[in-house]
Amino acid sequence: MPLLPNGFVNLAPPMGAPLDPMAAKAITPAPPQGWVYHEFAGTTCRDGSPAGLFLHTGSERKLLVFLEGGGACSNGPLCGFNPSNVNETFAGDGTTLIGSALGVVQDRQQPGGYTDPTHKGAPAGIFEFDNAKNPFKGWNQIYIPYCTGDVHAGTKSNGEVSGLKGQNFTGHLNMKAFMSRIVPTFAGKIDSVVLTGSSAGSIGALMNYPLVQDSFGAVHVDLIADSGFPFRDMYWPICLQKRWRETWGLNAAFPPDCSDCFREDGGGIIESATTFYFRKYPKFRVAAISRTEDEIIRLFYSTGLNNCANYDTLDPVEATVTAILDPSTLYTGEMYTAAMKDITSWVKSQNHPVATFLIGPPNETNIHQIIFRPEFYTLKVGDKTTAEFVADFLAGNNPQLGL
């Protein structure tokens, strides 16, 4: 494998041709104004259909790469609540468990798709190009739909979950294909990159950071994680980490020279990967945005409770109803708050500050995924909105807001 000047393995894929504006795929109805869609031959969604991405060309020498969320295909019931192609979305806007309880419907994933429950709202938050308060105003942007059920990090074609055969958990392989065209498209045109995502896309951004940074080479990549984080073993059950590794082929997505990333028991993902990132990338910077009791992510961690006793059977509708009557049946809000305190404190203890925007009492609000919603400009921790926090982070600071 090729090596970087610092001796680490270079994870950049072979580069292809720039994306041709004339080769953008015509889709009906048309994408939001200012966006075009590129379908990628050789990529696969969970159902075997091709994946793709939306591109917006801005005026700045900067690029934002966003990964969409949408649950995780880890057992039969949960797979039914996870888009299997780019033309499926959640029935609601994905802010709460109840708002997501109707599962998946036929509708396109695109900027603005989750602005409101109708899926017809205008792009909001980071996608509002004409909003002077948007820290990404004028930036080039890439929007990557989520259709692989593996937090954008799988490497297993023709996988199987709870008897569901032929599931393509190829999110990381798709990311390689995307990078091979995105980087040549912006070669010599950008000076900085931000990789971000929401929910499953947030975890996917963390998992794919080495691939993206190596692909862009000397152009620095910052990371913003919105509403989805891996935790240390005491809060992310080891059995759950192991099942995800096996189901989706996660091990092949880790840098091969991260020796600690391949523990025999399957655990240690966040500590080993984060330690490796900071060693390989001394300028690595991450900002974390979340509710301190995010009920959506808690649902997925609940499959790891009691040594993964309900991993194969947890049903999101049944779990939602049960949790209304007895919240202790799921991963609790108190556990999630403690997990966030633990991981942010641990990262800081390694002398690597992480910027945090953690929404808890008295500002706790029932919202999941923030950066692409109108609340991006109104939701505050202390005296700063989420947009102001992000602008501060992009200016090179590491604000600590919440907890």
TAGI-V676291 format. One record per residue. N is the residue number from 0. RES is the residue in three letters. OMEGA is omega in degrees with one decimal (NA if undefined). Layout:
# TAGI-V676291
n & res & omega
N & RES & OMEGA
N & RES & OMEGA
This chain:
# TAGI-V676291
n & res & omega
0 & MET & 178.7
1 & PRO & -178.8
2 & LEU & 173.0
3 & LEU & 178.4
4 & PRO & 179.8
5 & ASN & 175.8
6 & GLY & 178.7
7 & PHE & 178.6
8 & VAL & 176.9
9 & ASN & -174.9
10 & LEU & -178.8
11 & ALA & 177.0
12 & PRO & 172.0
13 & PRO & -176.1
14 & MET & 178.1
15 & GLY & -178.4
16 & ALA & 173.8
17 & PRO & 174.8
18 & LEU & -177.6
19 & ASP & 179.5
20 & PRO & -178.9
21 & MET & -178.6
22 & ALA & 177.3
23 & ALA & -176.4
24 & LYS & 175.4
25 & ALA & 179.6
26 & ILE & -177.8
27 & THR & -2.8
28 & PRO & -177.3
29 & ALA & 176.5
30 & PRO & 174.5
31 & PRO & -177.9
32 & GLN & 178.6
33 & GLY & -178.8
34 & TRP & 170.0
35 & VAL & -177.1
36 & TYR & 176.4
37 & HIS & 173.7
38 & GLU & -175.2
39 & PHE & 173.6
40 & ALA & 178.0
41 & GLY & 174.9
42 & THR & 179.7
43 & THR & 165.6
44 & CYS & -176.1
45 & ARG & -178.7
46 & ASP & 178.2
47 & GLY & 177.4
48 & SER & -177.7
49 & PRO & 174.5
50 & ALA & 179.8
51 & GLY & -179.0
52 & LEU & 174.6
53 & PHE & -177.7
54 & LEU & 171.1
55 & HIS & 178.7
56 & THR & -179.5
57 & GLY & -176.6
58 & SER & -177.3
59 & GLU & 175.9
60 & ARG & -176.7
61 & LYS & -177.2
62 & LEU & 172.6
63 & LEU & 176.5
64 & VAL & -176.0
65 & PHE & 176.4
66 & LEU & -179.7
67 & GLU & 175.1
68 & GLY & 179.8
69 & GLY & 175.7
70 & GLY & -178.1
71 & ALA & -180.0
72 & CYS & -177.7
73 & SER & 169.6
74 & ASN & -175.5
75 & GLY & -179.9
76 & PRO & -179.0
77 & LEU & 177.4
78 & CYS & 177.7
79 & GLY & 178.2
80 & PHE & -178.0
81 & ASN & 179.7
82 & PRO & 179.7
83 & SER & 174.3
84 & ASN & -173.1
85 & VAL & 179.2
86 & ASN & 172.8
87 & GLU & 177.3
88 & THR & 168.9
89 & PHE & -179.8
90 & ALA & 179.5
91 & GLY & -179.1
92 & ASP & 174.2
93 & GLY & -178.7
94 & THR & -176.0
95 & THR & 175.6
96 & LEU & -179.9
97 & ILE & 179.8
98 & GLY & 179.4
99 & SER & -169.3
100 & ALA & 179.2
101 & LEU & 173.6
102 & GLY & -171.9
103 & VAL & 176.5
104 & VAL & 176.9
105 & GLN & 177.5
106 & ASP & -173.7
107 & ARG & 168.4
108 & GLN & 179.4
109 & GLN & 176.4
110 & PRO & -176.8
111 & GLY & -175.9
112 & GLY & -179.8
113 & TYR & 177.8
114 & THR & 176.8
115 & ASP & -174.9
116 & PRO & -179.4
117 & THR & -174.9
118 & HIS & -178.2
119 & LYS & -178.0
120 & GLY & 176.4
121 & ALA & 175.6
122 & PRO & -175.6
123 & ALA & 176.2
124 & GLY & -177.3
125 & ILE & -179.0
126 & PHE & 178.0
127 & GLU & -173.7
128 & PHE & -176.3
129 & ASP & -179.2
130 & ASN & -177.6
131 & ALA & -179.6
132 & LYS & -179.3
133 & ASN & 179.2
134 & PRO & 178.4
135 & PHE & 178.1
136 & LYS & 179.8
137 & GLY & -178.5
138 & TRP & 163.2
139 & ASN & -178.6
140 & GLN & 172.6
141 & ILE & 175.6
142 & TYR & -178.0
143 & ILE & 176.5
144 & PRO & -177.9
145 & TYR & -175.2
146 & CYS & -174.6
147 & THR & 173.7
148 & GLY & -170.3
149 & ASP & -173.9
150 & VAL & 177.4
151 & HIS & -170.4
152 & ALA & -176.7
153 & GLY & 178.6
154 & THR & -172.9
155 & LYS & 172.2
156 & SER & 176.4
157 & ASN & 178.4
158 & GLY & -177.7
159 & GLU & 177.5
160 & VAL & 175.5
161 & SER & 179.3
162 & GLY & 176.0
163 & LEU & -177.3
164 & LYS & 174.3
165 & GLY & 179.6
166 & GLN & -178.1
167 & ASN & 178.0
168 & PHE & -168.6
169 & THR & -176.4
170 & GLY & -180.0
171 & HIS & 177.7
172 & LEU & 175.8
173 & ASN & 179.5
174 & MET & 176.1
175 & LYS & 179.4
176 & ALA & 179.0
177 & PHE & -178.4
178 & MET & -177.8
179 & SER & 178.6
180 & ARG & -179.7
181 & ILE & -176.5
182 & VAL & 176.5
183 & PRO & -179.7
184 & THR & -175.9
185 & PHE & 180.0
186 & ALA & 179.6
187 & GLY & -175.6
188 & LYS & -177.9
189 & ILE & 179.2
190 & ASP & 179.8
191 & SER & -178.1
192 & VAL & 168.0
193 & VAL & 173.9
194 & LEU & -178.7
195 & THR & 177.3
196 & GLY & -179.6
197 & SER & 177.5
198 & SER & 176.6
199 & ALA & 177.0
200 & GLY & 176.0
201 & SER & 176.8
202 & ILE & 178.0
203 & GLY & 177.5
204 & ALA & 177.2
205 & LEU & -178.0
206 & MET & -174.6
207 & ASN & -177.5
208 & TYR & -179.3
209 & PRO & 177.5
210 & LEU & -176.3
211 & VAL & -179.0
212 & GLN & 178.6
213 & ASP & -179.6
214 & SER & -179.8
215 & PHE & 173.3
216 & GLY & -175.2
217 & ALA & 177.8
218 & VAL & -173.7
219 & HIS & 179.5
220 & VAL & 169.7
221 & ASP & -174.9
222 & LEU & 174.5
223 & ILE & -177.3
224 & ALA & -176.7
225 & ASP & 168.6
226 & SER & 175.0
227 & GLY & -176.5
228 & PHE & 166.3
229 & PRO & -177.3
230 & PHE & 174.2
231 & ARG & -168.7
232 & ASP & -178.1
233 & MET & -179.4
234 & TYR & 174.9
235 & TRP & -171.8
236 & PRO & -178.0
237 & ILE & 179.6
238 & CYS & 179.7
239 & LEU & 176.4
240 & GLN & -179.1
241 & LYS & -179.7
242 & ARG & 177.6
243 & TRP & 177.5
244 & ARG & -175.1
245 & GLU & -175.5
246 & THR & -172.3
247 & TRP & -176.9
248 & GLY & -175.8
249 & LEU & -175.2
250 & ASN & -179.4
251 & ALA & 177.0
252 & ALA & 178.4
253 & PHE & 175.8
254 & PRO & -175.5
255 & PRO & 179.4
256 & ASP & 172.4
257 & CYS & -172.3
258 & SER & -179.0
259 & ASP & -178.8
260 & CYS & -172.5
261 & PHE & 180.0
262 & ARG & -176.1
263 & GLU & -178.3
264 & ASP & 177.2
265 & GLY & -176.3
266 & GLY & 174.2
267 & GLY & -173.4
268 & ILE & -171.5
269 & ILE & -179.2
270 & GLU & -177.4
271 & SER & -178.4
272 & ALA & -178.6
273 & THR & 177.8
274 & THR & 179.0
275 & PHE & -179.5
276 & TYR & -176.3
277 & PHE & 176.6
278 & ARG & -179.0
279 & LYS & -175.7
280 & TYR & -176.6
281 & PRO & -179.7
282 & LYS & 179.7
283 & PHE & 179.5
284 & ARG & -179.1
285 & VAL & 173.7
286 & ALA & -177.7
287 & ALA & 179.9
288 & ILE & 179.9
289 & SER & 159.3
290 & ARG & 179.1
291 & THR & 178.4
292 & GLU & -174.1
293 & ASP & -173.7
294 & GLU & 180.0
295 & ILE & -179.8
296 & ILE & 177.6
297 & ARG & 178.6
298 & LEU & -175.7
299 & PHE & 174.8
300 & TYR & 179.9
301 & SER & 178.5
302 & THR & 178.8
303 & GLY & -178.3
304 & LEU & 177.5
305 & ASN & 178.2
306 & ASN & 176.4
307 & CYS & -176.9
308 & ALA & -178.6
309 & ASN & -178.5
310 & TYR & -174.6
311 & ASP & -171.2
312 & THR & -174.5
313 & LEU & 179.3
314 & ASP & -174.5
315 & PRO & 179.2
316 & VAL & 179.2
317 & GLU & -179.9
318 & ALA & 179.6
319 & THR & -179.9
320 & VAL & -179.1
321 & THR & -177.6
322 & ALA & 176.6
323 & ILE & -180.0
324 & LEU & -177.6
325 & ASP & -176.8
326 & PRO & -176.5
327 & SER & 179.1
328 & THR & 177.5
329 & LEU & 172.4
330 & TYR & -168.7
331 & THR & 175.7
332 & GLY & 178.7
333 & GLU & 177.8
334 & MET & -178.1
335 & TYR & 177.6
336 & THR & 178.9
337 & ALA & 179.6
338 & ALA & 179.9
339 & MET & 176.0
340 & LYS & -177.6
341 & ASP & -175.0
342 & ILE & 179.3
343 & THR & 177.5
344 & SER & -179.3
345 & TRP & 179.1
346 & VAL & 179.1
347 & LYS & -179.7
348 & SER & 177.6
349 & GLN & 179.7
350 & ASN & 175.4
351 & HIS & -176.5
352 & PRO & 174.9
353 & VAL & 176.1
354 & ALA & -175.7
355 & THR & 173.3
356 & PHE & -170.6
357 & LEU & -169.6
358 & ILE & 178.2
359 & GLY & 179.0
360 & PRO & 4.2
361 & PRO & -176.5
362 & ASN & -177.9
363 & GLU & 179.2
364 & THR & -173.3
365 & ASN & -177.4
366 & ILE & 177.5
367 & HIS & -175.0
368 & GLN & -168.6
369 & ILE & -164.3
370 & ILE & 179.8
371 & PHE & -179.7
372 & ARG & 175.2
373 & PRO & -179.8
374 & GLU & 175.6
375 & PHE & -176.1
376 & TYR & -175.9
377 & THR & -176.5
378 & LEU & -174.6
379 & LYS & 161.8
380 & VAL & -170.5
381 & GLY & -178.9
382 & ASP & -177.7
383 & LYS & 170.3
384 & THR & 176.8
385 & THR & 179.6
386 & ALA & 179.6
387 & GLU & 175.3
388 & PHE & 179.9
389 & VAL & 178.5
390 & ALA & 178.4
391 & ASP & 178.2
392 & PHE & -179.6
393 & LEU & 177.5
394 & ALA & 176.5
395 & GLY & -179.0
396 & ASN & 178.8
397 & ASN & -178.7
398 & PRO & 179.0
399 & GLN & -176.5
400 & LEU & -179.7
401 & GLY & -177.4
402 & LEU & NA
